[in-house]
Amino acid sequence: MRNPHQIQIESFYGREKRMPTYSEMMKLFGFKSKNAVYKIVKKLVEAGFVAKDHLGRLIPTESFGEIPMLGFVTAGLPATVDEELTDTINLDDFLIQKKEFTYMLEVDGDSMIDAHIEKGDMVLVERANQAKDGDIVIAEVDGEFTMKYFRKNNTTVWLEPANKNYQMIYPEHSLNVIAILKAVIRKY
C-alpha cells in the first residue's frame, strides 16, 4: 500500500522529472529536520520504492509509479463489486514494451474519429518501418506525415482514414511507415 510520502515523491517526480533532494523533501513532508527525512527515505529504500545511486542520490526503482489494481468494473448492466487490492501495475510496463523506440504525439485533426482518436488525444507510438494490414500507423506519404490505418493488398499499399469525410490516400511516390500506434491517452 502506498503511503503519503510515496505519493508526494511521485507527484514531485511527475512535475519536475527528477527525484527531490532532502531539502525539498523537508518542505514536501512539512518536516523541520533532514534527520526526519533520512528516516523516511531509509524506510522507502527498505520497501524497495526508491534506491540510491553510487553518489547517494535517490533514484526510482521498478516499483516506482505503480498504481493499485482494484479489480473489475462492469460495463454492462450494473452489478455489485467488491473493491479489493488485487495487484499493482506500472503504467510504463503496461504500455511501453520498447522504451528506446517509444514516443508520444498529440493528435491534431479528426480523420481518425471513428477509431475513437480525437483532436487533443495523446498517442503512444513505437518506431517501426513495417506494419500489418489494419495497424494504425504514423506514416510519411509523398513527403508529408499523417496517422491512418495501414492497408495492404498484394503489392498495393494505401492509408485509410477512420472518418467518412476523408478519402483514402494512395501514394504517388512513396509511403513509409514511421511508427505503429500502441495506445491512446485521453484526459477528461
N, C-alpha and C positions, 0 to 999 in steps of 0.2 A: 504494500500500500504506500502511495506517495505521501510524503509529509509536506507541510507548508514551505520548508526550506528548499526542498527539491523543486517545488513549483516556482518559487521565487527565482532560483538559479536558472531554471529552464526559460522563464519569461525574460530574464536579463539576456540570456544567450540568444533567444529569438530576436530580441530588439537589436542587440549590439554585435551579434555574430562572433562573439568571443566569450570566454568564461570571465566572471567577475574577479577582481582582486580581493584580498582580505579586507582592505579598507572599504571597498564598495559593498562587500557582504555585510560589514558592520552597519552600514546605512540601510541596506535592504532588509536586514533582520531586526533593525532597531536596537542593536547592541551597543554598549559603551566601551567594550574592550575587544581586542583582537583575540584574546585568550578564549573568549566565549565562541568566537567564530572558529578558532582552531579545533575546539571540541566538537562542534557540529560537522566540520569538514572531516575530522577523523572518523566520525560515525558514518558519514556518506561514503567515504573511501572503503570502510569495512563492509558496508552494504553493497559495494560494487556499483554504486550510482555514478561516481566520478573516480578518477585516478590522478596520479601526479606524474609529470614527465621528469626527465633527468635533471631539470633545474628546479623541481619542486612546485611547478605551476600546475594548476588544475586543468585536466583535460576530460572531455566526456568519454564515457565507456559505451559499449554496445547497448546497454540498457537505458542509456540517457535518452530522454524524449519519448519513452514508451508511454502509451495511454492505456487505461484499463479497457478490457473487452468484457462487457457485461452480459452477453448472451444474444438473443434474437429479438426482433420486433416483427409483429405480424403486419403484413402489407395487404392482407385480405380483410376478412371480417374481424372486428375487434375481438380480442381474447385476453385473458389474464396472463401476465408474465411475471415470473419471479425474478427480481434483479439480484444477480449474484455474480461475483467476480469469477469469470471462467478462465481468464488469461490476460496477458498484456500484449500489446502489439506496438512495434516500432514502425511508424509510417514510412520511414526511409526504406526499411527492409521489405515492407509490404508492397510499395510502389516502384522501387528502383532496384533493378537487377544488375545493371552495369553502370555504376555511378560515373565512371570516366566518359561514358558515351551519352549521358542523360542531361537534358536541359529543359527549361520551361520557356514558353512563349505565351503572350497574351493574344487572344483572338480578336480580330478586327474584321467585321463583316458578318453576313448572315447566310452564306451559301451552304453551311452545314447544319442549319437549324433543325432539320428533320432527323438528324443524328443526335439531337439534343446537345449541340455545341453552339453556344450563343456568343455574341459580341461581349467582351469583358471577361469571359471564362479564361482560366489559365489551363494550358495543355502541357502535359509532361510527355516529352518525346525522347526517343532513343535513336541516335545516329545509325543509319543503315544505308546501304546502296542498292538493296534488293527488297522487294515486297511481294506478298502473295495477293492474288486476286481478292478484293474485298477489304484489304487493310486500309485504314485511314492513314494517309501519309502527308508529310511536308515534301513537296516536290518542286523542282526547278523545271519549268516548261518554257521553252523558247526564250530563256533569259530572265523569266520572272518567277517569283515564288508564290505558292498557294498551298492550302490544305484541302484535300479532297479524298474521295475513295479512289484507290488504285484499281484499275481494271485491265485485265489481260485476256485476250482470246487468241490462241495460237501465236502469231507473230505481231499482232496489233495490240498496242497499249494506249490507254487514254485515262483521263481523270473524270470522275463523276461527282457532281455536287449532290448534296442532300437537301435540295430546295428546288421545287419545280419551276421557279422563276429564273433558273440559270441553265445554261447549255452545257453539254458535255464538252470537254476540252481535249481535242486531238492535236498532238504536237505537229507543228510544221517542220521543225528541225530537230529538236531534242526534248527528251523527257528524262530527268534524272531524279531518282528517289534520294532524298536527303535524310529523312528520319521517319520513323513509324510512331504513331500515337500510342501511348501506354496508359494514359489516364487524363480525365477532365476534372478540373477542380473549380467549383463554383461556391462563392461565399454568398450567404443570404443576409 
